[in-house]
Amino acid sequence: MPEAIKPAHAKKSEDARQIRGERTRRALLEAAFDEIHQHGYRAASLNDILKAAGCTKGSLYHHFPDKHALGLAAVVDNVDRFMTTTWLAPLAETGDPITTILQILQRHVDGEIFHDVRLGCPMQNLSQELSGLDEDFRSYLNGIHNAWRAAIADALRHGQETGTVRTDVSADAAATMIIATHQGTVGLIKTAQDIAVGASSFEAFYHYLNSLRPADSNARGHNEGLSS
């Protein structure tokens, strides 16, 4: 028996409900992520999340069974989008990974990324808070770090093919060093509550990155270094 065709007004009503539901879900994800970034996952308040999202508890539990599911979904949604836009997509498209990485780091130095230094890096904060306590968060964070490291290593290998990265460089080792140095610097900035604390580290970081270029391109690379 063929499925009954819904009247036009019924379909419009269903579409409107889906749109409202998606808006509610999006508001909850954004509010939850902001709350977790400011206070940490364990101290995050569901009441404050609901207030910020303009939602009721009924709306929350319609979309997420509990705080854990909401928190994990909020982190995955926001961190995935941030990492794709800031790191993964630019690295996948470049033939000159050193310049691309320098440009990304310059955005950090300029305060374009992580506007409030008091809060630090969400991935770093959550790794420190939850890696030993929650396997779901640990597994996700480890996975995104692995994807980040792989993206940098792949970009460096592509740079070796295009002649913008020294062929004797270990792409995997350099990728690990880049992430560790970047994350360590962000942690120092958060602890000091002062972006200026990271300036000397970033300057040395730029020199290290430029040293990965072939000798005949080092002069050009250093000219593309840290700007004030």
PLY file of the C-alpha trace (Angstrom):
ply
format ascii 1.0
element vertex 228
property float x
property float y
property float z
element edge 227
property int vertex1
property int vertex2
end_header
0.00 0.00 0.00
1.55 3.34 -1.01
2.50 5.77 1.75
-0.06 8.53 2.23
1.00 11.91 0.94
1.10 14.50 3.71
-0.90 17.69 3.21
1.21 20.76 2.43
0.38 22.44 5.74
1.45 19.31 7.67
4.79 19.21 5.87
5.38 22.92 6.55
4.57 22.39 10.21
7.00 19.46 10.39
9.72 21.47 8.64
9.20 24.36 11.08
9.54 21.98 14.04
12.77 20.58 12.60
14.17 24.07 12.12
13.24 25.07 15.68
14.70 21.82 16.98
17.99 22.39 15.17
18.16 25.98 16.45
17.58 24.74 19.99
20.23 22.04 19.62
22.71 24.57 18.19
22.01 27.02 21.04
22.62 24.26 23.60
25.90 23.22 21.95
27.22 26.78 21.83
26.15 27.60 25.39
27.58 24.34 26.73
30.90 24.86 25.01
31.22 28.42 26.32
30.38 27.25 29.85
32.88 24.37 29.67
35.61 26.63 28.26
35.10 29.15 31.06
34.69 26.80 34.01
35.80 23.33 32.95
33.57 20.35 32.33
33.06 19.21 35.92
32.18 22.70 37.17
29.94 23.52 34.21
26.41 24.37 35.34
23.44 22.98 33.43
21.27 25.79 34.77
23.69 28.39 33.41
23.83 26.56 30.08
20.04 26.54 29.83
19.87 30.23 30.73
22.47 31.17 28.12
20.77 29.02 25.47
17.29 30.27 26.35
16.08 26.69 26.66
14.13 24.60 29.14
15.25 21.35 30.75
12.67 19.57 28.62
14.37 20.90 25.49
17.75 19.81 26.81
16.67 16.24 27.52
14.85 16.03 24.20
18.20 16.45 22.45
20.69 15.01 24.97
20.18 12.32 27.64
22.53 13.90 30.19
25.27 16.44 30.85
27.97 14.07 29.62
26.34 13.63 26.22
25.76 17.38 25.88
29.29 18.26 26.94
30.94 15.75 24.64
28.78 16.79 21.69
29.53 20.47 22.34
33.28 19.85 22.48
33.30 17.67 19.36
31.19 20.15 17.39
33.23 23.23 18.30
36.70 21.71 18.30
36.14 19.88 15.01
35.04 23.10 13.32
37.90 25.09 14.83
40.56 22.56 13.91
39.25 22.12 10.36
39.05 25.86 9.70
42.23 26.92 11.50
44.62 24.03 10.84
43.45 21.06 8.79
41.99 22.79 5.72
44.84 25.31 5.28
47.46 22.57 5.67
45.71 20.30 3.17
45.70 23.04 0.54
49.27 24.35 0.81
52.45 23.54 -1.04
54.44 25.72 1.39
53.55 24.39 4.85
56.14 26.46 6.74
54.59 29.71 5.55
51.09 28.39 6.25
52.02 27.36 9.81
53.69 30.72 10.39
50.53 32.48 9.25
48.40 30.42 11.63
50.76 31.17 14.51
50.74 34.86 13.61
46.98 34.83 14.10
47.57 33.54 17.63
50.20 36.22 18.30
47.84 38.90 17.01
45.07 37.73 19.34
42.80 36.76 16.45
42.53 33.25 17.93
41.73 32.72 21.65
40.77 36.33 22.32
40.63 35.82 26.10
44.03 34.56 27.27
42.60 33.78 30.71
40.75 30.78 29.30
43.56 29.07 27.38
43.13 26.34 24.76
39.94 24.25 25.19
41.65 21.05 24.05
44.54 21.58 26.44
42.22 22.42 29.34
40.06 19.36 28.78
43.04 17.07 28.26
44.43 18.10 31.63
41.06 17.91 33.37
39.57 14.72 31.95
42.12 12.46 30.25
42.60 10.42 33.40
38.92 10.47 34.35
36.75 10.10 31.27
37.59 7.69 28.45
35.12 9.24 26.00
36.71 12.67 26.27
40.23 11.22 26.32
39.60 9.14 23.21
38.16 12.09 21.30
40.95 14.48 22.33
43.61 11.93 21.49
42.00 11.41 18.10
41.90 15.11 17.26
45.52 15.51 18.34
46.47 12.57 16.11
44.59 14.15 13.19
46.33 17.47 13.85
49.75 15.84 13.98
49.04 13.82 10.82
47.89 16.94 8.95
51.09 18.80 9.80
53.27 15.78 8.94
51.48 15.23 5.62
51.84 18.93 4.76
55.56 18.81 5.57
56.00 15.73 3.37
54.19 17.52 0.57
56.49 20.49 1.16
59.47 18.16 0.73
58.04 17.14 -2.64
57.53 20.75 -3.73
60.93 21.87 -2.45
59.73 24.12 0.39
60.84 21.79 3.23
64.25 20.16 3.72
64.26 16.54 2.64
66.29 15.45 5.69
63.56 16.61 8.10
61.50 13.92 9.84
57.96 15.11 9.15
56.45 13.12 12.01
59.00 14.32 14.57
58.70 17.93 13.41
54.88 17.75 13.59
55.08 16.52 17.19
57.52 19.30 18.06
55.32 21.95 16.48
52.23 20.90 18.42
54.10 20.47 21.70
55.76 23.88 21.41
52.54 25.60 20.39
50.51 24.03 23.18
53.22 24.68 25.74
53.35 28.34 24.80
49.57 28.68 25.02
49.75 27.13 28.49
52.42 29.62 29.60
50.30 32.50 28.34
47.28 31.25 30.27
49.26 30.80 33.48
50.77 34.28 33.24
47.49 35.79 32.00
49.62 37.81 29.61
50.01 37.37 25.86
53.43 39.07 26.02
54.87 36.09 27.92
54.62 34.02 24.77
56.45 36.53 22.55
59.96 35.19 23.12
58.79 31.60 22.70
57.01 32.42 19.47
60.06 34.23 18.16
62.24 31.17 18.79
59.51 29.00 17.33
59.57 31.03 14.12
63.33 30.55 13.84
62.89 26.79 14.29
60.20 26.61 11.62
62.25 28.63 9.15
65.19 26.28 9.77
63.10 23.52 8.20
63.29 25.26 4.84
65.95 24.36 2.25
69.10 26.48 2.56
68.39 28.49 -0.58
65.01 29.63 0.78
66.03 30.45 4.37
66.54 34.13 3.72
63.09 34.49 2.24
61.58 32.43 5.01
63.07 34.51 7.82
61.66 37.62 6.21
58.21 36.04 6.60
58.72 35.52 10.32
57.13 37.07 13.37
55.84 40.59 12.91
55.15 43.03 15.66
0 1
1 2
2 3
3 4
4 5
5 6
6 7
7 8
8 9
9 10
10 11
11 12
12 13
13 14
14 15
15 16
16 17
17 18
18 19
19 20
20 21
21 22
22 23
23 24
24 25
25 26
26 27
27 28
28 29
29 30
30 31
31 32
32 33
33 34
34 35
35 36
36 37
37 38
38 39
39 40
40 41
41 42
42 43
43 44
44 45
45 46
46 47
47 48
48 49
49 50
50 51
51 52
52 53
53 54
54 55
55 56
56 57
57 58
58 59
59 60
60 61
61 62
62 63
63 64
64 65
65 66
66 67
67 68
68 69
69 70
70 71
71 72
72 73
73 74
74 75
75 76
76 77
77 78
78 79
79 80
80 81
81 82
82 83
83 84
84 85
85 86
86 87
87 88
88 89
89 90
90 91
91 92
92 93
93 94
94 95
95 96
96 97
97 98
98 99
99 100
100 101
101 102
102 103
103 104
104 105
105 106
106 107
107 108
108 109
109 110
110 111
111 112
112 113
113 114
114 115
115 116
116 117
117 118
118 119
119 120
120 121
121 122
122 123
123 124
124 125
125 126
126 127
127 128
128 129
129 130
130 131
131 132
132 133
133 134
134 135
135 136
136 137
137 138
138 139
139 140
140 141
141 142
142 143
143 144
144 145
145 146
146 147
147 148
148 149
149 150
150 151
151 152
152 153
153 154
154 155
155 156
156 157
157 158
158 159
159 160
160 161
161 162
162 163
163 164
164 165
165 166
166 167
167 168
168 169
169 170
170 171
171 172
172 173
173 174
174 175
175 176
176 177
177 178
178 179
179 180
180 181
181 182
182 183
183 184
184 185
185 186
186 187
187 188
188 189
189 190
190 191
191 192
192 193
193 194
194 195
195 196
196 197
197 198
198 199
199 200
200 201
201 202
202 203
203 204
204 205
205 206
206 207
207 208
208 209
209 210
210 211
211 212
212 213
213 214
214 215
215 216
216 217
217 218
218 219
219 220
220 221
221 222
222 223
223 224
224 225
225 226
226 227
